Amino acid sequence: MMATEVQSGDLDSATSSRLEVSIDGLTLSPDPEGEQTQVEEPDPEPAEPETDTSGDAGGEDGETAKSAIERKWGFPLLELYGMGLKFFKDKDGKAFHPTYEEKLRLVALHKQVLLGPYNPDASPEVGFFDVLGNDRRKEWASLGNLEKEEAMVEFVKLLNKCCNLFAPYVTSHKIEREEQERKRKEEEERQRLEEEEMERQRQEEERQRLEEEERQRREEEERRQAEEERLRIEQQKQQIMAALNAQTAVQFQQYAAQQYPNSPEQQLGLIRQLQEQHYQQYMQQLYQVQLAQQQAALQKQQMQADLMVQGTLESTGFCSGEPIAASAAGPLCAASATSSEETPTVNGGQSDSYSEGMDREPEAEPAEEVSENGPLLADSPPVIAAPSMWTRPQIKDFKEKIRQDADSVITVGRGEVVTVRVPTHEEGSYLFWEFATDYYDIGFGVFFEWTDAASASVSVHVSESSDEDEDEEGEPPSEEEKAKKEAGKPQVDEIVPVYRRDCHEEVYAGSHQYPGRGVYLLKFDNSYSLWRSKSVYYRVYYTR
């Protein structure tokens, strides 16, 4: 303890001196007037907080003073006491001014918490004139055996009683602590979410890695299978092309020699182009034959099912024998007619691409069926081979060469159909055709008329419609007249259906094997164009 006395005037005057005492960092300064009397005869009022404390403790439903104050202030007792002690040291004489007795009481409670109950033997002697020291010891000794926690409780209560700023001070610390706790929880939650997100990303990356490996494995397997399939198809293609080239070598060589008589390299390139187109047309025609065979098989199954149903009806006796026989004969005849009518469609081809080297095995089955149907169909015409068609880009050179012969350039007027009649030649076995136009496309098709031509020369016929036999306006003819008219006409088979061709961009060419003696009909159809006429450059010839 350090005591400092400041005197002025008479030393015997109690009002002319001021004593300041610093005890463990706490400053005690008695009031300048009437303070001496209070020091010599201390007022027992500081003991009142004990009474208040005991009264409060007894009035809080049996709760201890410690739990009650902790529940009230929201801090543990030790932490609350530390905050109160710091507040007392920092704010004494600044934010609040406690009385002399309150300071003595607070210092005594602090000693009780720090050192325990007062022990005269362990405490140094205090001088006779050390008034503040004696007051401090008396106040400390008055606490008796007060427990440490009880001293803390009384210190907090007394500090709150003598200074109304302590409660806001504690509240601000409480809010700050809650804010820190909230931030801590938020930080923990953020870290937890980050860890979960990192774990999720790790699992997602692992899943994507496994999926990528699986995808690469599947792609590698698909590439391997595709390569094997490509090699197999290429090998099969080479075998088929070798067989087809052996059949068409002479025809393509003759055609190439006519196109480029003085250029072996161009002949070889044209032959390769024709061979590739021939292969593509052959495969397309083969697919059509397979489809027709599948349809025929399905139709045969349907017929068998109908026969089984018919037999079931006969066995159960739901109707008489004659009507059942008649109804059964109807589908059989219709099926036979359908089969015989569909056979030229398969052989003749109903698309833009054809092959003259087509295998004839699919054609044998319809021929046998026709022959089995009876002698009525014995005079049917022979099977017509499929044509070959291709294109080549040298359209400018082709038209310049054709212009030298005026008869090889024809004009198809708007809405007209021009038919070029080309009779078969006695020394020929194949017909070749080539054509092109100037600026617009035109319809083109090939038909074969089973008739003996009176002349071997090529002739051109113009009609106003694609149907040359269209009746003029008036009453329609009767069925008998139609039958007589049809009976007088020669049979005409379709070789190439009429489709619009982009012959203004490329030269369209084709060939067909003679099915017999007759006349080829090359139709150039401009009936769809109501405003434009078309100039057609064409050439036809035969080979052996």
Summary of the structure (lengths in Angstrom):
residues: 544
radius of gyration: 61.1
end to end distance: 142.4
largest distance: 172.0
contacts: 1455
relative contact order: 0.07
helix: 55%
strand: 16%
